[in-house]
Amino acid sequence: VPQPASPDPDRLLPSWRPGATRDAVTAFLDASTSLAPAERLAVFDNDGTLWCERPLYPQLAFFIDQVAEAVGRTPELAQRPEYAALMRHDLAAVAELGIGRVVTAVLELFEGMSADEFAERSQRFLTGTMHPTLRVPYTKAVYQPMLELLAALRSRQFSVVIVSGGGTEFVRSISEQVYGIGTEAVIGTLVGYEYRVDDDGPTLVRTAAVHGDANEGAAKVVNIQQLVGRRPSLAAGNSAGDREMIDWTLAGPGPSLGLLVDHDDAEREMAYESVAGTFETSGSIVDIGRRSGWTVVSMRDDWARIWPD
Amino acid sequence: VPQPASPDPDRLLPSWRPGATRDAVTAFLDASTSLAPAERLAVFDNDGTLWCERPLYPQLAFFIDQVAEAVGRTPELAQRPEYAALMRHDLAAVAELGIGRVVTAVLELFEGMSADEFAERSQRFLTGTMHPTLRVPYTKAVYQPMLELLAALRSRQFSVVIVSGGGTEFVRSISEQVYGIGTEAVIGTLVGYEYRVDDDGPTLVRTAAVHGDANEGAAKVVNIQQLVGRRPSLAAGNSAGDREMIDWTLAGPGPSLGLLVDHDDAEREMAYESVAGTFETSGSIVDIGRRSGWTVVSMRDDWARIWPD
């Protein structure tokens, strides 16, 4: 379907306020008509880019919920330090124990489970649990301006891929329903699987081990190449873990756009600053983005509306 | 686009002869209208299933070509036992050295190369080199009946994914041109990548290490789940390395089809038997397939025509 070169931005992106940021987005959409089909690839971080990541990452809230459920069935599990720290929401204790150790302890709860059973659990949590401050289900705590951008990209024949540090299967459980993005277009941190054959036939079950590296930083670039096989022309993120993905996208030869969501809206969401390094404070990622030619999206100034109906 | 329930098989699959095999294929295509969109996933092995794998896997022929080119530039490389064995086409020596060691030696030739540069090399080889017995370029040594099946699946809104033991980037270099399958829909054996930043900006280059397991056997099932996230309803293969993928597909709850290509056509291709285990002779995969309810495709009897124009 041929697209008009310059559709009315008020119709295309109604929740984006007129201004330099929206102009940069629409200029890219206009320029993208010159991209070959294979170059029409847009990658989006999830936590803090497509949906709200505070006060807790939704996946962390899900993990706490699942630990609480397991403790309800088997009370002595509450003695386990990893589970105890999660149930107290004690992120300092989680850091002290080591995030890898805590994640592994949680993944043990799902060991031996099929992909479908895990997807049902996470989908049930995300659709049935209220976000603690926004008072809507997690599946509605998504950014309406980004949903409009996804639609605009799709109507221009872009492949849209989520590239999240979160668990691949966790994000997949709601990606179609919330974003219109199929399971095959979700790249996250992977869990291992084991293929077993018994008298009832083959089964495929989760292990408790993370498969490969966590999908953050340079690993996002490597995973995009390994799993999609092309350089994106649009990348959107909000944190230090998205830096390499955005830099890689903007280093391509054709028209490109790097978006960084700045969480500066204390009234409608929360105002907080992402630091540049995950484990050390080496500067504001917003400052780095501005210096690097990224398009910084002020939630306060650039978005007329944040949440869907 | 709604599809007629039973299109004329002579028009849909003109290179398939009428008979029980074609009936099984068209029965599945008819039944697939009851599948949800996410269930319309078809996976195809590549070597021996979509294209000719004898007398040498095309990737092995490419490796030999690249070794010869490297030796042409640096003659002392011919002393290296892994390269010497390949240049002699001495597969017994390759097996003696260990396939892993030989693959690593070849991958060193591409170390530090970008994905694009590797793709150009493999594409140039596959489009420009004649298959030694068929006397057409490798990109034409593909099975016309399978191209027709891919088209029939696509017109029924199937996602079609190649799941090959070969190198992901090797297959991707021609997947769009030969099969109409984009890079993101190729799952193979992966090579590692390294993300580097220097004064000229970011680069992404190949390492000489295979990333994860070779994509054969149960690894195919694990990779389908990890990279696509759904169980297929159609799986096609030709060798022992496809057994788990076909079994897993047929164990699903809805309509499904498992195809096994039997290379029994000495006149138009080659007659050879795949054994069930990769490293031991534990029976014919065709016998196993028949016992397991797979649809065995006789190239001699079921295909009126093998090669495209």
Contacts between the chains, C-beta under 8 A, distances in Angstrom:
chain1	res1	chain2	res2	distance
A	38	B	176	7.4
A	38	B	182	6.8
A	38	B	183	7.1
A	115	B	225	5.7
A	115	B	229	7.2
A	159	B	182	8.0
A	159	B	184	6.7
A	161	B	184	7.9
A	168	B	226	7.2
A	168	B	229	7.3
A	169	B	229	7.2
A	172	B	229	5.1
A	176	B	38	7.4
A	182	B	38	6.8
A	182	B	159	8.0
A	182	B	229	8.0
A	183	B	38	7.1
A	183	B	228	6.6
A	183	B	229	3.1
A	183	B	230	5.6
A	184	B	159	6.7
A	184	B	161	7.9
A	184	B	184	7.5
A	184	B	185	7.9
A	184	B	227	7.2
A	184	B	228	4.6
A	184	B	229	6.1
A	184	B	230	7.5
A	185	B	184	7.9
A	186	B	229	6.9
A	190	B	226	5.2
A	192	B	222	7.8
A	193	B	221	7.8
A	193	B	222	4.6
A	193	B	225	5.5
A	193	B	226	6.7
A	194	B	222	7.8
A	195	B	218	3.9
A	195	B	221	4.9
A	195	B	222	6.1
A	195	B	244	6.0
A	195	B	248	7.4
A	197	B	247	7.5
A	201	B	247	7.3
A	201	B	251	4.8
A	202	B	221	7.5
A	202	B	244	6.9
A	202	B	247	5.2
A	202	B	248	5.2
A	202	B	251	5.3
A	204	B	221	6.0
A	204	B	222	7.2
A	204	B	225	5.9
A	204	B	248	6.8
A	211	B	212	7.9
A	211	B	226	6.7
A	212	B	211	7.9
A	212	B	212	7.1
A	218	B	195	3.9
A	221	B	193	7.8
A	221	B	195	4.9
A	221	B	202	7.5
A	221	B	204	5.9
A	222	B	192	7.8
A	222	B	193	4.6
A	222	B	194	7.8
A	222	B	195	6.1
A	222	B	204	7.2
A	225	B	115	5.7
A	225	B	193	5.5
A	225	B	204	5.9
A	226	B	168	7.1
A	226	B	190	5.2
A	226	B	193	6.7
A	226	B	211	6.7
A	227	B	184	7.2
A	227	B	227	5.9
A	228	B	183	6.6
A	228	B	184	4.6
A	229	B	115	7.3
A	229	B	168	7.3
A	229	B	169	7.2
A	229	B	172	5.1
A	229	B	182	8.0
A	229	B	183	3.1
A	229	B	184	6.1
A	229	B	186	6.9
A	230	B	183	5.6
A	230	B	184	7.5
A	244	B	195	6.0
A	244	B	202	6.9
A	247	B	197	7.5
A	247	B	201	7.2
A	247	B	202	5.1
A	248	B	195	7.4
A	248	B	202	5.2
A	248	B	204	6.9
A	251	B	201	4.8
A	251	B	202	5.3
